[in-house]
Amino acid sequence: MEQQSPIPVGHFADIGGGRRIHYHDRGQGEAVIFLHGAGAGASGWSNFKGNFPELAAAGLRTIVPDLLGFGLSSKPDVPAYDLDFFIEGLKGLLDALQLGQVTLLGNSLGGAVALGYALAYPDEVKRLILMAPGGVEDLDTYLAMPGIANMFDVYRSGQTGEAAMRAVMRMQLFDPEQLTDDIVAERAPIAALQTQAARSVMKVPNMTGRLHELRCPVLGFWGVNDQFNPVGGAMKLAQHCPQARVLLVNRCGHWVQVEHREMFNRACIDFLREG
């Protein structure tokens, strides 16, 4: 008997080289691409199931992919994942769907991918929405953060299953009560499918020195209590992106779209309606 997927199965896009991107697609109108973060068991559905339906209901086409190496997308067995690897996967998806200009909405690693894509393909990106994006610090700074240090400690310990998932994610949220059994149960089976590269350090460059090149409006969110990405990155977005506004959110960790869902959804819809 075929094992049931722990997350809903949407669509698959062939992007060449025998690779496929899994994605959900809901609504009509201007396209918004939701890009999730890294971590064990990560997927677009787990990150954004409380967000994309509301944006779709507001008149937007919401496309929620699993990055290469994550979720139900192809998991190439390569030594390491770098930013170019993820940008290539996103480019393949957007070309397959023939979307034209899009808004990229990214959290953590997904924010770094959004930044990297906007710098590589500026004519294809109309707006950016970034939640504590990676790619604005040197690698050593990220590795010293308590949440990331704990994550790699858990990986090295050899723990598996739901216990390991709780141990990895316990510092993700300001309020640990928001780490529900459902979140753990849908991520743990996906984590078991990931390659070693998904559990290793992501090779993402510090793009702070290029933020001034961004042509599009940027809306940023950052949790004051983030234990994965230093909150000082919020000032880098505000100071260096030519068209940026950044919201600092207290009593909030690394998952603003989950921890402050209603505020996040409303702010995104307002930003997207500005024209």
VOPAGU-2260 file (C-alpha; in pm, 1 decimal, decimal comma):
REM VOPAGU-2260
SITE   aa  ch    i         X         Y         Z
SITE  MET   A    0       0,0       0,0       0,0
SITE  GLU   A    1     134,0     343,1     -96,6
SITE  GLN   A    2     214,2     557,7     205,5
SITE  GLN   A    3      -6,6     864,4     236,2
SITE  SER   A    4     171,1    1199,0     210,3
SITE  PRO   A    5     190,0    1390,5     540,8
SITE  ILE   A    6     118,8    1713,9     350,5
SITE  PRO   A    7    -140,8    1775,6      78,1
SITE  VAL   A    8     -22,4    1694,4    -271,9
SITE  GLY   A    9     -61,6    1978,0    -521,3
SITE  HIS   A   10      98,3    2002,9    -866,5
SITE  PHE   A   11     438,3    1914,9   -1011,3
SITE  ALA   A   12     638,8    2112,9   -1266,2
SITE  ASP   A   13     918,4    1947,8   -1465,1
SITE  ILE   A   14    1218,2    2180,9   -1463,9
SITE  GLY   A   15    1463,9    1968,0   -1662,4
SITE  GLY   A   16    1736,9    1726,8   -1569,4
SITE  GLY   A   17    1482,5    1483,8   -1429,6
SITE  ARG   A   18    1392,8    1729,0   -1152,7
SITE  ARG   A   19    1044,4    1832,7   -1044,3
SITE  ILE   A   20     914,0    2111,8    -823,8
SITE  HIS   A   21     604,2    2040,8    -615,9
SITE  TYR   A   22     374,8    2339,1    -561,0
SITE  HIS   A   23      28,0    2449,6    -454,4
SITE  ASP   A   24    -159,3    2697,0    -674,7
SITE  ARG   A   25    -466,8    2883,3    -555,1
SITE  GLY   A   26    -651,4    3196,7    -665,9
SITE  GLN   A   27    -635,1    3425,3    -965,2
SITE  GLY   A   28    -469,9    3758,7   -1030,1
SITE  GLU   A   29    -120,5    3889,4    -967,9
SITE  ALA   A   30     113,6    3601,5    -880,1
SITE  VAL   A   31     277,0    3577,3    -537,9
SITE  ILE   A   32     540,3    3305,1    -489,6
SITE  PHE   A   33     582,6    3181,5    -130,4
SITE  LEU   A   34     935,7    3057,6     -52,3
SITE  HIS   A   35     984,0    2861,4     269,7
SITE  GLY   A   36    1287,8    2838,0     493,5
SITE  ALA   A   37    1526,7    2550,6     553,9
SITE  GLY   A   38    1526,0    2303,5     841,0
SITE  ALA   A   39    1418,2    1946,1     888,8
SITE  GLY   A   40    1089,4    1864,8     719,8
SITE  ALA   A   41    1039,0    2210,5     571,8
SITE  SER   A   42     782,4    2257,6     295,9
SITE  GLY   A   43     576,6    2536,3     147,6
SITE  TRP   A   44     260,3    2394,1     302,1
SITE  SER   A   45     404,1    2377,5     654,2
SITE  ASN   A   46     530,5    2734,9     636,9
SITE  PHE   A   47     236,6    2905,9     470,9
SITE  LYS   A   48     -84,9    2707,2     513,1
SITE  GLY   A   49    -222,1    2986,8     732,7
SITE  ASN   A   50    -133,0    3259,9     484,4
SITE  PHE   A   51    -171,2    3176,2     117,4
SITE  PRO   A   52    -545,7    3092,2     132,7
SITE  GLU   A   53    -619,8    3438,9     272,5
SITE  LEU   A   54    -413,0    3611,5       5,3
SITE  ALA   A   55    -586,1    3400,7    -260,2
SITE  ALA   A   56    -923,9    3504,7    -119,8
SITE  ALA   A   57    -810,0    3868,9    -149,8
SITE  GLY   A   58    -772,6    3834,2    -528,8
SITE  LEU   A   59    -416,4    3709,4    -572,9
SITE  ARG   A   60    -275,2    3398,8    -737,4
SITE  THR   A   61     -73,9    3225,1    -468,2
SITE  ILE   A   62     189,5    2970,2    -569,1
SITE  VAL   A   63     355,5    2780,3    -285,8
SITE  PRO   A   64     645,0    2560,9    -400,5
SITE  ASP   A   65     869,9    2325,6    -211,0
SITE  LEU   A   66    1227,4    2431,7    -280,9
SITE  LEU   A   67    1451,2    2174,1    -447,5
SITE  GLY   A   68    1564,8    1931,7    -180,5
SITE  PHE   A   69    1260,4    1990,3      39,2
SITE  GLY   A   70     898,2    1886,9      75,5
SITE  LEU   A   71     777,6    1675,6    -214,5
SITE  SER   A   72    1013,1    1832,3    -469,5
SITE  SER   A   73    1310,7    1644,5    -617,2
SITE  LYS   A   74    1597,5    1587,6    -375,9
SITE  PRO   A   75    1921,1    1573,4    -576,5
SITE  ASP   A   76    2191,0    1386,3    -389,3
SITE  VAL   A   77    2462,8    1648,3    -421,1
SITE  PRO   A   78    2732,2    1730,9    -162,9
SITE  ALA   A   79    2578,7    2066,5     -63,0
SITE  TYR   A   80    2302,4    2307,1    -153,1
SITE  ASP   A   81    2399,9    2664,4    -239,5
SITE  LEU   A   82    2206,9    2974,8    -339,2
SITE  ASP   A   83    2251,6    2911,5    -711,4
SITE  PHE   A   84    2099,2    2564,3    -666,5
SITE  PHE   A   85    1778,9    2712,4    -521,3
SITE  ILE   A   86    1763,7    3000,9    -769,4
SITE  GLU   A   87    1795,5    2753,7   -1055,5
SITE  GLY   A   88    1503,0    2553,6    -918,5
SITE  LEU   A   89    1288,0    2865,1    -879,4
SITE  LYS   A   90    1378,4    2985,5   -1228,0
SITE  GLY   A   91    1273,7    2648,1   -1367,8
SITE  LEU   A   92     936,0    2672,0   -1194,9
SITE  LEU   A   93     862,3    3029,2   -1302,9
SITE  ASP   A   94     962,4    2954,2   -1661,3
SITE  ALA   A   95     744,3    2642,0   -1662,5
SITE  LEU   A   96     444,9    2840,4   -1538,2
SITE  GLN   A   97     511,9    3138,6   -1770,1
SITE  LEU   A   98     413,6    3388,7   -1503,9
SITE  GLY   A   99     586,4    3708,7   -1609,8
SITE  GLN   A  100     650,3    3953,8   -1325,2
SITE  VAL   A  101     583,7    3816,2    -979,0
SITE  THR   A  102     605,8    3906,8    -611,9
SITE  LEU   A  103     847,5    3686,0    -418,9
SITE  LEU   A  104     760,7    3628,1     -53,8
SITE  GLY   A  105    1031,6    3448,4     141,4
SITE  ASN   A  106    1111,9    3344,3     497,7
SITE  SER   A  107    1469,4    3274,6     618,1
SITE  LEU   A  108    1639,9    3067,8     342,6
SITE  GLY   A  109    1341,2    3149,6     120,7
SITE  GLY   A  110    1410,6    3518,3     182,0
SITE  ALA   A  111    1770,2    3470,2      70,4
SITE  VAL   A  112    1645,9    3293,4    -242,9
SITE  ALA   A  113    1405,8    3581,7    -308,7
SITE  LEU   A  114    1688,0    3835,5    -271,1
SITE  GLY   A  115    1922,6    3634,9    -490,3
SITE  TYR   A  116    1657,9    3588,4    -758,4
SITE  ALA   A  117    1566,2    3959,1    -760,2
SITE  LEU   A  118    1932,9    4050,3    -804,8
SITE  ALA   A  119    1982,9    3792,5   -1080,9
SITE  TYR   A  120    1653,7    3857,3   -1265,4
SITE  PRO   A  121    1541,0    4210,0   -1170,7
SITE  ASP   A  122    1293,6    4239,6   -1460,3
SITE  GLU   A  123    1097,9    3938,3   -1330,8
SITE  VAL   A  124    1037,6    4063,0    -975,5
SITE  LYS   A  125     773,4    4326,9    -908,1
SITE  ARG   A  126     793,4    4326,5    -526,3
SITE  LEU   A  127     966,3    4147,6    -240,0
SITE  ILE   A  128     816,9    4046,2      94,0
SITE  LEU   A  129    1089,2    3921,2     327,8
SITE  MET   A  130    1058,0    3765,0     673,1
SITE  ALA   A  131    1393,2    3752,6     855,4
SITE  PRO   A  132    1570,7    3665,4     529,9
SITE  GLY   A  133    1903,7    3491,2     518,3
SITE  GLY   A  134    2183,7    3626,0     303,4
SITE  VAL   A  135    2248,3    3949,5     496,7
SITE  GLU   A  136    2514,1    3820,7     740,8
SITE  ASP   A  137    2836,9    3624,3     712,4
SITE  LEU   A  138    2804,8    3250,6     770,2
SITE  ASP   A  139    2982,9    3255,4    1107,1
SITE  THR   A  140    2722,9    3498,7    1241,9
SITE  TYR   A  141    2438,1    3263,0    1156,2
SITE  LEU   A  142    2615,8    2957,8    1295,6
SITE  ALA   A  143    2661,1    3137,8    1628,9
SITE  MET   A  144    2287,1    3203,2    1668,4
SITE  PRO   A  145    2130,1    2989,3    1945,6
SITE  GLY   A  146    1856,7    2841,6    1727,0
SITE  ILE   A  147    2092,2    2734,3    1450,7
SITE  ALA   A  148    2352,8    2600,4    1694,6
SITE  ASN   A  149    2080,1    2394,8    1862,6
SITE  MET   A  150    1956,5    2265,5    1526,1
SITE  PHE   A  151    2297,6    2129,1    1431,0
SITE  ASP   A  152    2344,2    1982,3    1779,7
SITE  VAL   A  153    2022,4    1785,2    1730,1
SITE  TYR   A  154    2134,1    1670,1    1384,1
SITE  ARG   A  155    2467,6    1549,2    1524,3
SITE  SER   A  156    2296,7    1367,9    1811,4
SITE  GLY   A  157    2136,7    1118,9    1574,6
SITE  GLN   A  158    1784,2    1185,6    1703,2
SITE  THR   A  159    1506,1    1111,1    1456,6
SITE  GLY   A  160    1129,6    1131,7    1426,5
SITE  GLU   A  161     896,5    1361,8    1613,5
SITE  ALA   A  162    1121,8    1396,6    1919,4
SITE  ALA   A  163    1400,5    1532,8    1701,7
SITE  MET   A  164    1156,3    1765,0    1524,8
SITE  ARG   A  165    1045,8    1914,9    1855,6
SITE  ALA   A  166    1406,1    1953,3    1965,9
SITE  VAL   A  167    1497,7    2136,2    1642,7
SITE  MET   A  168    1193,1    2362,6    1636,5
SITE  ARG   A  169    1159,2    2449,4    2004,6
SITE  MET   A  170    1347,2    2776,3    1953,1
SITE  GLN   A  171    1166,7    2868,3    1631,0
SITE  LEU   A  172     874,2    3035,0    1805,8
SITE  PHE   A  173     855,5    3290,7    2084,7
SITE  ASP   A  174     561,4    3099,6    2232,9
SITE  PRO   A  175     641,2    2725,5    2223,7
SITE  GLU   A  176     269,3    2648,4    2260,1
SITE  GLN   A  177     235,8    2740,0    1893,1
SITE  LEU   A  178     450,4    2439,6    1800,6
SITE  THR   A  179     148,7    2213,9    1759,5
SITE  ASP   A  180     135,7    1836,9    1725,7
SITE  ASP   A  181       9,6    1887,1    1369,3
SITE  ILE   A  182     318,7    2085,5    1269,4
SITE  VAL   A  183     548,7    1819,8    1412,7
SITE  ALA   A  184     350,8    1533,0    1258,8
SITE  GLU   A  185     357,4    1679,5     906,9
SITE  ARG   A  186     727,1    1773,3     915,6
SITE  ALA   A  187     884,6    1464,0    1071,7
SITE  PRO   A  188     802,1    1223,6     781,6
SITE  ILE   A  189     927,0    1478,8     526,8
SITE  ALA   A  190    1251,3    1516,4     723,0
SITE  ALA   A  191    1311,9    1144,2     689,6
SITE  LEU   A  192    1317,3    1183,2     309,3
SITE  GLN   A  193    1576,1    1461,0     298,8
SITE  THR   A  194    1933,2    1412,3     186,1
SITE  GLN   A  195    2235,2    1499,2     398,7
SITE  ALA   A  196    2274,5    1823,2     202,3
SITE  ALA   A  197    1946,2    1950,8     348,5
SITE  ARG   A  198    2086,6    1895,9     698,3
SITE  SER   A  199    2417,4    2063,8     620,7
SITE  VAL   A  200    2524,7    2426,3     615,7
SITE  MET   A  201    2366,5    2613,3     321,6
SITE  LYS   A  202    2619,9    2802,7     112,8
SITE  VAL   A  203    2449,6    3140,7      92,6
SITE  PRO   A  204    2661,5    3454,3      41,0
SITE  ASN   A  205    2621,6    3778,5     232,7
SITE  MET   A  206    2431,9    4002,0     -13,8
SITE  THR   A  207    2421,3    4314,5     203,1
SITE  GLY   A  208    2662,3    4493,5     -29,5
SITE  ARG   A  209    2422,2    4442,8    -321,4
SITE  LEU   A  210    2094,0    4542,5    -157,4
SITE  HIS   A  211    2121,6    4890,1    -310,5
SITE  GLU   A  212    2077,8    4727,5    -654,5
SITE  LEU   A  213    1721,3    4617,6    -583,5
SITE  ARG   A  214    1475,3    4799,8    -809,2
SITE  CYS   A  215    1150,1    4685,4    -651,5
SITE  PRO   A  216     958,1    4783,4    -336,2
SITE  VAL   A  217    1043,6    4570,4     -32,1
SITE  LEU   A  218     829,8    4491,6     271,0
SITE  GLY   A  219    1023,3    4331,2     554,8
SITE  PHE   A  220     922,9    4163,9     881,4
SITE  TRP   A  221    1153,1    4068,7    1166,5
SITE  GLY   A  222    1077,6    3915,1    1504,4
SITE  VAL   A  223    1258,8    4095,1    1785,1
SITE  ASN   A  224    1305,6    3759,3    1960,9
SITE  ASP   A  225    1441,7    3572,8    1656,3
SITE  GLN   A  226    1701,6    3314,5    1765,1
SITE  PHE   A  227    1797,4    3208,0    1412,1
SITE  ASN   A  228    1863,2    3531,1    1219,3
SITE  PRO   A  229    1996,6    3838,1    1403,8
SITE  VAL   A  230    1735,0    4112,0    1428,1
SITE  GLY   A  231    2003,8    4363,2    1326,7
SITE  GLY   A  232    1941,3    4246,0     970,8
SITE  ALA   A  233    1622,1    4451,9     975,3
SITE  MET   A  234    1830,3    4770,0     976,0
SITE  LYS   A  235    2033,0    4641,7     682,0
SITE  LEU   A  236    1714,4    4608,5     477,0
SITE  ALA   A  237    1591,0    4951,2     586,9
SITE  GLN   A  238    1921,8    5126,0     523,1
SITE  HIS   A  239    2030,2    4963,6     196,5
SITE  CYS   A  240    1716,2    4872,8      -1,1
SITE  PRO   A  241    1610,3    5183,8    -194,9
SITE  GLN   A  242    1235,5    5118,3    -153,0
SITE  ALA   A  243    1200,0    4938,6     179,2
SITE  ARG   A  244     982,7    4945,6     485,3
SITE  VAL   A  245    1045,5    4703,0     770,9
SITE  LEU   A  246     815,4    4598,3    1055,4
SITE  LEU   A  247     975,8    4490,8    1383,5
SITE  VAL   A  248     746,1    4256,9    1576,1
SITE  ASN   A  249     793,6    4194,4    1948,4
SITE  ARG   A  250     703,4    3866,6    2119,4
SITE  CYS   A  251     794,5    3705,5    1789,4
SITE  GLY   A  252    1062,7    3456,1    1691,3
SITE  HIS   A  253    1161,4    3333,9    1345,2
SITE  TRP   A  254     815,0    3253,4    1208,0
SITE  VAL   A  255     623,9    3582,4    1196,9
SITE  GLN   A  256     372,9    3446,4     944,5
SITE  VAL   A  257     271,7    3179,3    1196,5
SITE  GLU   A  258     310,5    3368,8    1523,2
SITE  HIS   A  259     131,3    3684,7    1405,9
SITE  ARG   A  260     -69,8    3542,0    1119,6
SITE  GLU   A  261    -354,1    3794,2    1100,4
SITE  MET   A  262    -127,4    4097,4    1116,3
SITE  PHE   A  263     108,8    3946,1     861,1
SITE  ASN   A  264    -166,9    3858,2     614,7
SITE  ARG   A  265    -329,7    4200,2     641,0
SITE  ALA   A  266       1,5    4386,7     596,6
SITE  CYS   A  267      91,0    4177,3     290,8
SITE  ILE   A  268    -247,8    4229,9     126,6
SITE  ASP   A  269    -228,2    4605,9     185,3
SITE  PHE   A  270     123,8    4618,4      40,5
SITE  LEU   A  271      20,1    4419,1    -266,3
SITE  ARG   A  272    -278,8    4644,9    -328,4
SITE  GLU   A  273     -66,2    4960,0    -343,2
SITE  GLY   A  274     -15,4    4913,7    -716,4
